[in-house]
Amino acid sequence: MQSKDLVAASAKPLVLSILVHKESYGYEIIQNVKKLSGGNMQWTDGMLYPILHRLEDQGLIESAWKTSDEGRRRKYYRIRKEGKTALAENRKQWDIVNSTLNKIWEDKLCLT
């Protein structure tokens, strides 16, 4: 189980990373996160939809109601140009954090 702080910090880059590949609807995003994490991240509707609404309010994604091939009406989300720019910046920040933690955990960092 991931801590709430870690889930909150990683939600934006995770959602944007999923949407950069293709537009998607809420349940599909939840299933993608679960699959990509090997089942270690179990998002709920109550956690995802506020994130989607916040990203939409920030102009990073947009949504549209569409009818799926099965005839079901769903709200699909897609990344905007501004979202791709934000994702690139988020990725740089996460790479720095990941690199720093790996150095510490691998004991390659000389702490003085």
C-alpha positions as CSV (number, residue, x, y, z in Angstrom):
1,M,0.0,0.0,0.0
2,Q,1.4,3.4,-1.0
3,S,1.3,6.3,1.4
4,K,-1.2,9.0,0.7
5,D,1.6,11.6,0.3
6,L,3.3,9.4,-2.3
7,V,0.1,8.7,-4.2
8,A,-0.8,12.4,-4.2
9,A,2.6,13.4,-5.5
10,S,2.7,10.8,-8.2
11,A,-0.9,11.1,-9.4
12,K,-0.4,14.0,-11.8
13,P,2.6,12.5,-13.7
14,L,1.0,9.1,-13.8
15,V,-2.3,10.3,-15.2
16,L,-0.5,12.6,-17.8
17,S,1.8,9.7,-18.7
18,I,-1.1,7.4,-19.4
19,L,-3.0,10.1,-21.4
20,V,0.0,11.0,-23.5
21,H,-0.3,7.6,-25.2
22,K,-4.1,7.7,-25.9
23,E,-7.3,9.3,-24.6
24,S,-8.9,7.3,-21.9
25,Y,-11.9,7.2,-19.5
26,G,-11.7,7.0,-15.7
27,Y,-12.1,3.2,-15.1
28,E,-9.6,2.5,-17.9
29,I,-7.0,4.8,-16.2
30,I,-7.6,3.1,-12.9
31,Q,-7.0,-0.3,-14.5
32,N,-3.9,0.9,-16.3
33,V,-2.4,2.2,-13.0
34,K,-3.1,-1.2,-11.4
35,K,-1.7,-3.2,-14.3
36,L,1.5,-1.0,-14.7
37,S,2.2,-1.1,-10.9
38,G,1.8,-4.9,-10.8
39,G,-1.3,-4.5,-8.6
40,N,0.6,-2.4,-6.0
41,M,-1.4,0.8,-6.7
42,Q,-5.1,0.4,-6.3
43,W,-6.7,3.7,-7.2
44,T,-10.4,4.3,-6.6
45,D,-13.0,6.5,-8.4
46,G,-13.0,8.8,-5.3
47,M,-9.2,9.3,-5.7
48,L,-9.0,9.6,-9.5
49,Y,-11.8,12.0,-10.4
50,P,-10.7,14.9,-8.2
51,I,-7.3,14.6,-9.9
52,L,-8.9,14.6,-13.4
53,H,-11.0,17.6,-12.5
54,R,-7.9,19.5,-11.2
55,L,-5.9,18.7,-14.3
56,E,-8.8,19.8,-16.4
57,D,-9.1,23.1,-14.4
58,Q,-5.4,23.6,-14.9
59,G,-5.8,23.3,-18.7
60,L,-3.6,20.2,-18.9
61,I,-6.2,17.8,-20.1
62,E,-9.7,18.1,-21.7
63,S,-12.7,15.9,-21.7
64,A,-15.5,15.0,-24.0
65,W,-18.5,12.6,-23.7
66,K,-18.3,9.8,-26.3
67,T,-20.1,6.6,-27.0
68,S,-17.9,3.6,-26.8
69,D,-17.9,0.8,-29.4
70,E,-20.1,-1.2,-27.0
71,G,-22.6,1.7,-27.0
72,R,-21.8,2.9,-23.5
73,R,-21.5,6.7,-23.0
74,R,-18.3,7.6,-21.2
75,K,-16.3,10.7,-20.5
76,Y,-13.0,10.5,-22.2
77,Y,-9.9,12.5,-21.2
78,R,-7.1,13.5,-23.4
79,I,-3.9,15.4,-22.8
80,R,-3.5,18.9,-24.2
81,K,-0.3,20.6,-25.4
82,E,0.1,22.3,-22.0
83,G,-0.2,18.9,-20.3
84,K,2.6,17.5,-22.4
85,T,4.8,20.4,-21.4
86,A,3.9,19.9,-17.7
87,L,4.6,16.2,-18.0
88,A,8.1,16.9,-19.4
89,E,8.8,19.2,-16.5
90,N,7.4,16.6,-14.0
91,R,9.5,13.9,-15.5
92,K,12.7,16.0,-15.0
93,Q,11.8,16.5,-11.4
94,W,11.0,12.9,-10.8
95,D,14.3,11.8,-12.5
96,I,16.2,14.0,-10.1
97,V,14.4,12.6,-7.1
98,N,14.8,9.0,-8.3
99,S,18.5,9.5,-9.1
100,T,19.1,11.0,-5.7
101,L,17.3,8.3,-3.8
102,N,19.0,5.6,-5.8
103,K,22.4,7.1,-4.9
104,I,21.5,7.2,-1.2
105,W,20.0,3.7,-1.2
106,E,23.0,2.2,-3.2
107,D,25.3,3.9,-0.7
108,K,27.1,5.7,-3.6
109,L,26.6,9.1,-2.1
110,C,29.4,10.4,0.1
111,L,27.6,12.1,3.0
112,T,30.0,14.4,4.9
